[in-house]
Amino acid sequence: MGGSLKGDESVLTNNNKRIISRMARNSLSGNRRKNAFIIIAVVLSAFMVSAVLTLGASYYQASRVQNIRQYGAKHDAVVMGGVSEKQIRSCREDREIEYVGLKAKCGKVQSNGRDDTLHTQFIWCNDVFWEKQKKPALQYVTGSYPQKEDELMISEAALKECGEEGMKIGSSLELVFEDETGLHRNTFTISGIFQDYYQDKEAYVSEAFFKKSGSSLSDVLSGSMYLGFRDWIWSEKKQEKFEEALQLGKQQAFFITDGAGGQLQVLTGMGGIVLITLCSAYLLIYNILYLSVTSHVRYYGLLQTVGMTERQIRSFLFRQMYYMGSVGITAGLLLGGSISMALLPELLRGLGIKNEGVIEVRFRPWIYVLAAILVGITIYMGSRKPAKIAGSVSPIEASRFAGGHAGKKHKRIRKGCPVFNIACRNLQREKKRTAVVVLSMGLSASLFLCIMTLIQSQEARTLFPFYLDSDLVIENDTFTKFNRSEYKQIFEQEFVDRLEQIEGVESVHVTYAADIIVPWKEGLPDDWMREFYATSMAVPYDPEEYRDNPEKFYSVMAGIDNEEFEKINAGLENPMGPQKFYNGECCLIYRSMLDLSDDFLVGQKLQFYPQKNGEGFMQEIEIAAVTDSMDILRFTGYGPNIIVSSGWLNKIMTDAYRQRIALHYRERYDENTEQQIREVVQNDSCAVDSSIESRIQIRENLRNTQGNIMIFGVGIAVLVGFIGLMNYINATISNLRNRLKELSVLESIGMTGRQTSRMLFCEGLLYAGLTILFTVSAGLGTTYMIFQFMNTMHAPFTVPLNPVIISILLITAVCTGIPMAAYQVLVKKASVIERIRDS
């Protein structure tokens, strides 16, 4: 009978669209409880999709802002080491390049009359760089860019170093500075003041000043070009092709920022989160509709007996979903918008997530249009199978329809705990649903783990490595002077002793430095100098000059103590013998970014003599290893620069300078200890000619550049966790409603309520175990790969223990508690007979 109805559908079909539409509208008020569940599912789906898209777009924008602040300018690539007119013209004519910013160093401040170890640089830039690239990277800027030769646009950090308190736009500043033409004294007028995020000591000058300075854009140590691409994403192949077209010289370097090279990864990650959100939304809608249809199959069978066809029944269900989806999507988008725009930032503040700036979540209309489309497609896809079931079941089949378990053979229960065995069988009985639930929760938990790991490691992955993991470094600034005869021994032993006596200081390490002379010789000295001039100098190398006047081609020798050597040696691919290093038999050479291989350098014997003592004190030492780290030797000479044991250095040179003092705290980021150190420095004679760098200060600068990126990351992590939780709750309730009759029958034949609760507890425990297993295996592996991909500073991989432990406990509590709580709500106080009858 049912088969003949389907076969004759074309004959029986009536065009009753208006009637079907009216029935669909009337059904909304006829079964309010069922419809409320569906509308809530749609509301949650629209809310999750819109919230994820809003937070994702804000996170993406925040990551771009962070990159701009970190790099000090809004650019996608930079050419350093000088830039030719041909390269500038080529980039300006390239249609794929939107901005071509030019910048050149053209002087350095030497003195302000009180301090002659200043660090402020004079810089010139074109209008494009200042207006389009530099300004977006500043906290604020007042005044105007210099137009006259004696005007300065100066940073707050430089003004603090060079000027006096209370200086403002229009104030005069007398400075002694050095450029390519010599040493000069001039009185400048402040035309503008700006504040960046890294406290750079810079003063921008006019084009008139730049032209008189003797510097040019083509100078190796001066000129650079900053490029802004029209497209946000550049593939590696495209980057390589562009670099080849630039025809870079040996002295030039080309860098692509994370903004151009890494945006695809950010967008892919956001797309993955949106996809998981849509999958969860699909499951929410599908499970509720499936439950609704299977519980009303007899009703749909009766509709067929009065002439309704399969197509009309499907149309009826789709109309229902259209009306409920319209209401749910509208409410969900409003909810998502309000929470994203207002409540979420306040919630994050309430949870203790601090931020100096405004927690900004911008309104983007395209997000809500896209969310509505995606959720609409999801509703349609989630409605197809339930609609097909409703229309395909004949009246006779509908009268005996028993849900998804009918006709399935059950395996015999194994020996052991019968309740646990039943729980295992229930999970295996619907493997597809079990896999979907575990996959949904596992993906959410994995994403949560990944996001929290990346958030917690943000500083470690992006914080530039500090000198040998120190907490604070005090530098001898007389080493910044061009004239080496002006170097001073500003750190006395008594000063070092006072630092060691500070309670929070664990250890103090002094780096000694001295000039040495490496006489000309065929082999390493000559090859080194040829490579150095080809890479770093604008003038050609003259071997005869080197042979006759080797003191003009000086090198630097640095001495480190045993503890610092052990740290450096542990990071070398081929560690050195400690005792040979301590005895002065071997050394470490700094490559100075030259194109000289380890095989060429290691094993060579280097002859040198201390500059102050003359050739009578000729020394010979073996090069045992190579380093490319700039931290140890910040100030280098022309020739080979080496690192030796400080004990041995002080034996052959009693007057070596204390160039750096590195301190390690007993507790990382101990602000009280740092304040005591700064007070000791301030009260010592070295205060004028020294500078301090600390991990606390660098971390603070980094946090300023990050802006809202941490907040958006936490928001996405919380939302992802909520998605997995809601999907499990929905799947559990749907499963229990389908099994309510079965559970009631088991209770009628002797299964106690306590055993039922234990069975549901075991099922939840199995779900929790499978979810955690998935997260620990696939999730942790994926997190590690993503971490290493983004780990530009080679920070160690660590899992955030507190969020992970809390997540495991929460997953276990939810998976075990929800089924038992839902069962109590569903059965209420109804008797077994009432439950069997109503199921």
C-alpha positions, 0 to 999 in steps of 0.5 A: 500500500505504502509502495503504491502511494510512492509509485503514483506520486505524480498522479496524486500530487496536488499544488497545495503550497499555500495550504502547506505554508499555512500548516507549517505556520500553524505547527509553530504554535502547535508544538511549542516545546519541540519548536523551541528546541529547534529555534534555540539550536538555530539561535546558538548556531547563528550566535556561534558562527557570527561570534567566531567570525567577528572575533576571528576578523578582530583577531586577524586585524589585531595580528596585523596591528601587532606586526606593524608595531613590532616592526616599527612601520607598516610594511610587508618587505624591506631592502637593507644595505643600501638601495639603488635608483634602479631598484627604487624606480623598479619598485615604484613601477611595479603594480603589485607594490602600493607603497615605496618608503625610503629611509636613511640614517644620516647622523648620530648625536654625540653629546648634549653638553651633559652626556657624551654617550648618547644613542639617538640617531638622525634619520631622514625618510620620504613622505610615503614612509612617514605618512603611510608607514611610520605613523600607523606604528606610533602611539601618537604624534604631534606637530609636523615633519621637519621642513627646515635644516635645523628642525627635528621630529623627535621621539619621546625616548630621544627627547628624554635622553637629549633634552630636558624636562618640559620641552615641547614643540618649538623648544630649542635643543643644542646638540653635538652630532656626527655625520659623514662630513664630520663633527658638528654643533647645532641648535635645533628646533623641535617641530614634532614629538612622537611616541613609538612602542619600543622606545626607539631613540630617533630624531627625523630630519628634513631633506635639506639636512639629509643632503648636507650630511654626506649620506645617501640611500645607496650607502651600505650602512645608511639606506633602506627601502620599505615596501607595502604590497597591494595583496595581503598574501604573498606565496613563497614562490612569489616572494622568491620571484620578486627577490630575484627581480630586485637583483640584490647586491652582496651587501644588500639584504631582503626581508619579508615580514610576517604580515606578508608571509604569515597571513595565509596561516592566520586565515587558514586557522580562522577558516578551520575554526569556522568550519568546526563551528558549522559542523557543530551547528549542523549536528545541533540542528540535525540531532534535534530534527532527527529526534523530532521526526522519529518521535512523530513518524506516526503523524507523518504516516497519517498525513500520507493516508489523507493524500499528502505525498512524500514531496509535500511532506518534505516541503512541509518540514522545509517550510517549518525550518524556513520559518523557525530558521528565520526567527533563530538566525535573526535572534542569533545574529543579534545575540552574537553581535551584542555579546561580541561588541559589548559583553565579551570584552567586559567579561574578559576584563572581569576575568582579569585579562588586562589591557592598556588599550581599548578592547575593540570589537568592530562591527562588520556588516559582511560578517553577519551576511556571511553568517546568515548564509552559512547558517542557512545552508547548514539548516538546509543540510541538517534538515535533508535527512530528517525530511527524507525519513519523514516522507519516505516512511509509509503509513504501515511502516510508521505504525511500527517505527521504533527509531534508529535501533530497530532491527539491530542485533545485539551482541552478548554481554561479555563477562565482567561488570554488566553495567560497564559492558552495557555502556560500552555496547551503547557506544558501539551500537551507534558508532557513527554518532559516537564518532561524531560526538567524540570528533566534535568534542575532540576538535574543540578541545584540540583547538582550545589547547592549541589557542591557549598554548599559542597565547601562553607562549606569545611572549616566548615565541616573539620576545627577542632572545635576551643575552644568555637568558639574563634578566638585566644587562648594563652596557658600557656606552663609551664603546659606542664612540667612533674614536676608540681612544675615548673608551672608559673603564666605567665599571669598577670592581666595587660596583660589581660587588655591590650588585652581587650583594642585592638579595634578589640577584642570583648571579652576576656575569662580567664580559670583558672586551679589548682591541686586538691586532690580527696581522696580515697573512695569506689565508684567514686574515686576508680572506676575512677582510676581503669578505668583510669589505665586500659585504659591509663596506662602501670602499674597496679593500686594500691589502697593502694598507692592511699589511702596512698598517694592521692597527687600522683593521683592528679586531675585538676579543671578548672574555666570558666566565665559565658559567656563560661559556657552558651555556654557549657551549651547550648550544653549539652543534660541536661543543668545545673542550671546556678545559682547553677554552679555560686555558686559552688554547682555543676560542669561539669566533663570531662570523659577523654575518660573513659568507665563511663556512664552519669548515673553513674557520674551525681548526685555523690558528689565529695569531694576534697581539693586544693592541696596547702591548705591541707585537712582542706579546704575540699570541696564537689560539685555535678556532674551535667553534663558530657562532652567529649570535650578536648578543656576545659581541655587540661591538666588533672590529674589522678583522676576526672577532673572538670570544675567550675565557675571561680568566685567560684574557685578564692574565694576558691583559690586565687593563681589559674593559668591563664592557657588559654586566649581566644579572640573573634574578632568583625569580624571573620578572622580579620588579623589586630586585630590578628597582634596587639594581637601578638605584645602585646604578643611578647612585654610581659614577657609571650612570652617565656613561651606561645604559640598562636593558631588562627583560621586564622592559622588553616584555612591557614593550612587546605587550604594548605592541600586542594590543588586543590580540591576546584578548581576541585569542582568549575569546576564540578559545572560550567560544571554541570550548563552548561549541564542544560543550553545547554539541555534547549536551545536545547529542546526549539529550537526543540520545537519551530521548531516543533511548527513554523507552529502552531504559524504562524497559530495563528498569521494569525487568529489574535494573535499579535507578542506581545502576542506570545512573552508573551506566550513564556515568560509565558512558560519559566516562568513556566519551571523556576518555576518548575525547582526551585521548584524541586531544592528547594524540592528534590535538597535541601533535597538531599544536606542536607543529603549529607552535614550531611553525610560528616559533621564530625565536626557537622557544621551548615547547611547553603545554599550559598546565593549568588550562589543560588540567582544568579542561580535563576536569571540566570534560570529565565532569561534563561528560559524566554529569550531563547524562545523569542530570538529563535523564533525571529531567526527562524521567521526572517523577513518572512511573515506569509504565507511564514512561513506556506508554508515552515513549 
